[in-house]
Amino acid sequence: MENLDVMVLRTLRDWRTAGKRALLATVVRTWGSSPRPVGSIMALCEDGAVVGSVSGGCIEDDLIYRHTQAYATAPAPDGGHTMPSGQPTFVKYGITADEAHRFGLPCGGTLELLLEYDPDAAALAQLVQALEAGQLMQRTVRLTDGAVTLAAARAPAELSVSSVELVNTFGPEYRMLLIGAGQLTEYLATMALFSGFAVTVCDPREEYRSAWSVAGAKVLSEMPDDVVVAFKPDRRSCVIALTHDPKLDDLALLEALATDAFYVGAIGSRRNNEARHQRMAEHFGLNEAALARLRGPIGIYIGSKTPPEIAVSVMAEVLAVKNGVVLPRDMEVAQAKNERAVLANDPGDLVCGVARSS
């Protein structure tokens, strides 16, 4: 599942709850090259609004035209158009070379969509509520009439489609918990939000919270370790400490390392990172296996200096870990700076075997 699917389903729920007509398009098959994988979804409202994606944009434009204007059977009371209705239908794009060119598909690319008209608002609300609660859900669509059945799923599964039903598994949205509400946090929160994460920011210091300016992120004032416990990080969660203050960061990181969070890390220089590991081992008894999960210095090496550049570096590493990408060692901040120090023949720039922060 794509992280943004929760946003699509939430928006579709809101449209349907408000009484608007809408459709849900799902990529069910692809042949050759395809701009979006099987399982990708988008929602289209009767007024032409779109959320999500099934292609690079050209197919979305065609769907808007076909299902809000060209197929309209009667004008709506407000002068707009109405959508088709009825059982789910399949539609293919890119069957011929001319269509592939017209719709912007890669050479030889073909995809098939299932279009569901006016999905049930109550079922959508139930699905979104379960996803927001951190549950993995299986959604089954009966092709004869579009009836939807929801069930908790035990494990992620690929989309399957037969002559009678479509089954798609949706996971809960990815979540990011940020400790500290400073300038770097604002940049990182912004990037996480547009990458599909639900973002929570924790900072007990009022002077930092009062200056917070990023809409869409939940801001809490409790102590970070208490927030981590209440947050209940799971395998779709990451926890990042950004305060540089051990009194705030250490206990929160300790709690996070005891969870299934896919990424736990803290900002700081290589020297600070070494000191943090030493504190964690001596004061809290963490072993090497637990400390190996604690990332730091966080980010990938891009020579970043400013807060926005550092945020790009950290977000790139978070996404790589989320997507299962093993990064080369020379992209690690400590390793890269150590190599630069060696090349510069500056042994004084080494700290505990790694280069000292500039």
Summary of the structure (lengths in Angstrom):
residues: 358
radius of gyration: 24.0
end to end distance: 40.1
largest distance: 77.9
contacts: 1149
relative contact order: 0.09
helix: 37%
strand: 23%
